[in-house]
Structure formats: C-alpha cells, structure tokens
Amino acid sequence: MESPLQTCYEFGMSNFRRKHLPGGTFFFTLVTYRRRPLFRSGLARNCLRQAMEEQIRTHPFNLFAICLLPDHLHCVWILPRGDSDYSARWQVIKKCFTQRYLDGGGVDLPVTDGERRQNRKGIWQSRFWEHTVRDEQDLERCVDYLHWNPRKHGLVSRVGDYPFSRFHRFVEEGQYELDWGGTDPEFGRANKTNWGEP
C-alpha cells in the first residue's frame, strides 16, 4: 500500500513522470540551488510574489497555502477544472523569478559545465517535489506540515511568529488557533516521506 504522502513522480534511467490530475489539489516543495538561503532577501521574496501573481493572472490557479523559508518553499495549489498543467506554470514562475531577481541586482551561484550547457542559472534546483492531495484529511496534513515547517527548521519558537506564510489567514478563517503548533505534530515519524526536503 502506498504511503499517503508518497511522492507522485517516478524516476527511471531516463524516465521522469509526474502524476497529473485535472482540477486537482497539489502540495509542492521547491528548493533553491545548493540550498542557498535566497529568500532571506526582500528582493527575492518580492520577485517570487510578482512572478506568482503574474502566473495566476495569465494561467489561474488557487494558491491555497504557502510558506516561504530561506532556502525552499512549500505550497498547496488547486488547479481549475480540466487543467492539470502545474509543470508549465512552475517553469514560467521560476524563469520569471530568475529574470526579475537578476535584473534587480541579485546574483546567481556558479553552475557546473553541464548545467551551463543547458542554460541553467544557479538559482533553483532543476526539479520540484509534488504530491497529489487525495482527500480532506490529506489536505489538512499537507497544510499542517507547511505551517509547522518554520518551527521544524528552528526559525521560530511559535508557528504564529513566522511572517512568511499564510498561517494568520487560516487563523482568521477559524482553521487554527493562534497558538497552534505548540507541540510537534510528529510528521516525519508517522511515515518516511521527506516532503521534498532531502
């Protein structure tokens, strides 16, 4: 039996497939190149917000939840009915972010010769991790993990103190108490997924 949070992509020698569900809900993890703490920078945070807002305008989706950490981000998207193309959206967001960031004075890290031949910049890891949300319970687990992440990484002692997530919106909507996350929800112990954070 599959773990409910098992990754939905499969690797083979040259095979890379992602699960696509039109109108689906997906949990994503994206990591910066060499885990550089890029999002400590206000420039980087603003460039990401602008890139995502532009993509939402041109290829709509519901950005249900997000948490931006120094070297990675987690988010949950709900795609429109009949649409499963999250990969193209992420490609555009990453490209738009990179262009804005470099144009704004940001600097990329040196890349390998092979990455240079592929026209890659030292901004993002080349792929992202995704999980297809299966039901309400799975959605709740994904959103809990996303909001707990700043505590997991030792960035704050209270989830509510972290400024770069939508936690307070969920509190306002009555989904969480302001002091939620005072104890470890034990995400990593119940199953062996790494949530896209190797």
Secondary structure, DSSP 8 states (H G I E B T S, - for coil): ---TT--SEEE-SS-EEE---TT-EEEEEEEBGGG--GGGSHHHHHHHHHHHHHHHHHS--EEEEEEE-SSEEEEEEE--TT---HHHHHHHHHHHHHHHHHHTT---B---HHHHHTT--BTB-S--EEEE--SHHHHHHHHHHHHHHHHHTTS-SSGGG-SSBSHHHHHHTTSS-TTTTSS---HHHHS---TT--
